Amino acid sequence: ETANEVFDSLSVVLLALPGMAHSTQAAMAAACKHMVASTETLGKLAQMFFSDEELMRQSVITALGVLPENLHVQEGDVDPDAARAVLRLGALDKDCAETAKKTLDELQLEADEVLMMELIDFAREQGSVGRDIQELIAKALAEVLQELDDPKFTDTALDLLMQLFREQAAPRITIARCLERMYATNLQGGDQVNLA
């Protein structure tokens, strides 16, 4: 609970006083390193990434960058998978890609079906986010499907995205970006897809 309050307070300071960004990011990183003691708290920190403010996204990735140093992560009490999908988004954001990629590598967070489903959930839940985050979600989903290299996962993702597109209005633009990126990246050559 205290860690969540610290992160909430730091996010307010970060947005209200952008000139203090470096100090605020350092404080967020220290809080992540020393105060994140539950997977739930880590998940809440990761969710702060979904801001239209580039500075906030960079700060969250900077904070997540110290996860390998967190004692609770090292001892297995906190599951770093709670931040994996956001780190994948950060790895595609030019301003924080290096930190996110390094953290993914250090924590050995690989692509799997669960990550694919988390990214599809992001497309559904984050329907009101700006274009930058929509593009990151689309790129990350296409990249994960490419790494999985299994038509079964691509078919599952297409089915779910098409169903969401038909049933929910709010996330349609994000879902359309995901579909566009998937077609461009994963459905090359003679691959045929029936969208009936």
C-alpha atoms as one frame of an Amber mdcrd trajectory, in Angstrom:
protein
   0.000   0.000   0.000   2.760   2.463   0.911   4.639   1.742  -2.321   1.501
   2.500  -4.342   1.110   5.826  -2.526   4.749   6.670  -3.215   4.364   5.900
  -6.931   1.125   7.913  -7.112   2.778  10.891  -5.413   5.854  10.715  -7.629
   3.698  10.568 -10.753   1.947  13.782  -9.661   5.299  15.466  -9.025   6.632
  14.240 -12.359   3.745  15.718 -14.316   3.455  18.917 -12.255   7.182  19.668
 -12.195   8.764  18.303 -15.386  11.958  20.185 -14.553  12.420  17.752 -11.679
  12.136  14.737 -13.969  15.617  13.366 -13.338  15.206  13.455  -9.541  11.682
  12.059  -9.721  12.777   9.213 -12.000  15.593   8.385  -9.586  13.094   8.318
  -6.712  10.752   6.050  -8.697  13.634   3.693  -9.460  14.670   3.619  -5.788
  11.072   2.900  -4.780  10.891   0.070  -7.303  14.162  -1.387  -6.086  13.379
  -1.186  -2.369   9.610  -0.960  -1.920   8.026  -3.272  -4.499   7.330  -6.310
  -2.358   4.316  -7.792  -4.158   3.410  -8.756  -7.690   0.277  -6.606  -7.347
   2.328  -3.474  -6.596   4.601  -4.230  -9.553   1.542  -4.571 -11.784   0.216
  -1.202 -10.626   3.555   0.448 -11.349   3.596  -1.110 -14.815   0.070   0.189
 -15.506   1.318   3.747 -14.960   3.032   3.353 -18.351  -0.330   3.957 -20.046
  -0.067   7.703 -20.031  -0.095  10.059 -22.967   2.844  11.773 -21.280   6.110
  10.533 -22.743   7.919  11.554 -19.560   5.679   9.252 -17.507   6.323   6.305
 -19.825  10.080   6.880 -19.647   9.928   7.137 -15.864   8.028   3.871 -15.498
  10.535   2.038 -17.698  13.408   3.630 -15.750  11.842   2.368 -12.521  11.228
  -1.100 -13.971  14.852  -1.122 -15.109  15.980  -1.802 -11.540  13.742  -4.859
 -11.104  16.695  -7.255 -11.384  18.127  -5.558  -8.264  14.910  -5.913  -6.248
  15.464  -8.448  -3.448  11.872  -9.702  -3.645  12.260 -10.398  -7.369  15.589
 -12.150  -6.754  14.029 -14.351  -4.059  10.999 -15.175  -6.197   8.444 -13.393
  -3.987   7.564 -10.938  -6.780   6.877 -12.251 -10.260   8.541  -9.947 -12.811
   6.094 -11.234 -15.439   3.700  -8.607 -14.041   5.818  -6.008 -15.866   6.812
  -8.093 -18.892   4.199  -6.777 -21.332   4.917  -3.151 -20.412   8.648  -3.783
 -20.760   7.943  -5.184 -24.238   6.169  -1.931 -25.093   9.056   0.054 -23.648
  11.523  -1.962 -25.731   9.846  -0.535 -28.838   9.794   3.066 -27.594  12.889
   4.849 -28.905  13.281   6.888 -25.711  13.479   3.957 -23.319  14.179   0.931
 -25.517  17.686   0.278 -24.209  16.610   0.085 -20.555  13.570  -2.064 -21.329
  15.500  -4.512 -23.521  18.262  -4.846 -20.933  15.707  -5.552 -18.194  13.891
  -8.137 -20.310  17.203  -9.865 -20.988  18.398  -9.779 -17.376  15.104 -11.195
 -16.105  14.918 -13.680 -19.015  11.349 -12.650 -19.836  10.538 -14.460 -23.066
   7.555 -14.373 -25.404   4.808 -16.925 -24.828   1.045 -17.307 -25.202   0.402
 -15.515 -21.899   2.293 -12.452 -23.128   0.312 -12.534 -26.373  -2.938 -12.538
 -24.389  -1.732  -9.677 -22.163  -1.010  -7.561 -25.234  -4.453  -8.349 -26.660
  -5.921  -7.317 -23.293  -3.972  -4.056 -23.549  -5.519  -3.461 -26.975  -8.963
  -3.993 -25.440  -8.472  -2.146 -22.140  -6.411   0.781 -23.365  -8.795   1.878
 -26.116  -8.621   5.535 -25.109  -4.838   5.873 -25.153  -3.027   8.040 -27.660
  -1.647   6.966 -30.997   1.890   6.386 -29.638   0.754   3.697 -27.214  -1.627
   2.191 -29.774   1.321   1.806 -32.148   3.500   0.281 -29.398   0.808  -2.282
 -28.578   0.422  -3.181 -32.257   4.185  -3.497 -32.805   4.669  -5.545 -29.635
   1.872  -7.969 -30.526   3.220  -8.459 -34.050   6.745  -8.962 -32.685   5.597
 -11.535 -30.114   3.663 -13.471 -32.767   6.722 -13.429 -34.990   8.881 -14.779
 -32.136   6.344 -17.496 -31.334   6.378 -18.465 -35.029   3.309 -20.669 -34.747
   0.232 -20.245 -36.986  -1.948 -21.467 -34.111  -1.089 -18.364 -32.055  -1.550
 -16.037 -35.022  -4.975 -17.557 -35.712  -5.955 -17.222 -32.058  -4.844 -13.579
 -31.965  -6.729 -12.802 -35.199  -9.892 -14.469 -33.922  -9.793 -12.592 -30.620
  -9.005  -9.236 -32.203 -11.761  -9.610 -34.805 -14.244 -10.559 -32.092 -13.230
  -7.525 -30.011 -13.431  -5.290 -33.071 -17.016  -6.413 -33.728 -18.175  -6.276
 -30.095 -16.532  -3.192 -28.589 -16.410   0.326 -29.987 -13.841   1.991 -27.696
 -10.757  -0.046 -28.640 -11.450  -0.320 -32.379  -8.645   1.999 -33.482  -6.084
   0.174 -31.344  -7.362  -3.203 -32.563  -7.264  -2.005 -36.175  -3.623  -0.958
 -35.683  -2.866  -4.422 -34.260  -4.526  -6.144 -37.202  -2.739  -3.923 -39.699
   0.641  -4.623 -38.096  -0.061  -8.352 -37.865  -0.971  -8.575 -41.540   2.117
  -6.617 -42.533   4.467  -8.613 -40.311   3.113 -12.121 -39.840   1.003 -12.940
 -42.865   3.495 -12.926 -45.685   3.661 -14.916 -48.890   0.903 -17.418 -49.419
  -0.692 -17.192 -45.983  -4.437 -16.820 -46.311  -6.808 -15.720 -43.612 -10.563
 -15.973 -43.703 -12.116 -13.053 -41.838 -15.728 -14.144 -42.301
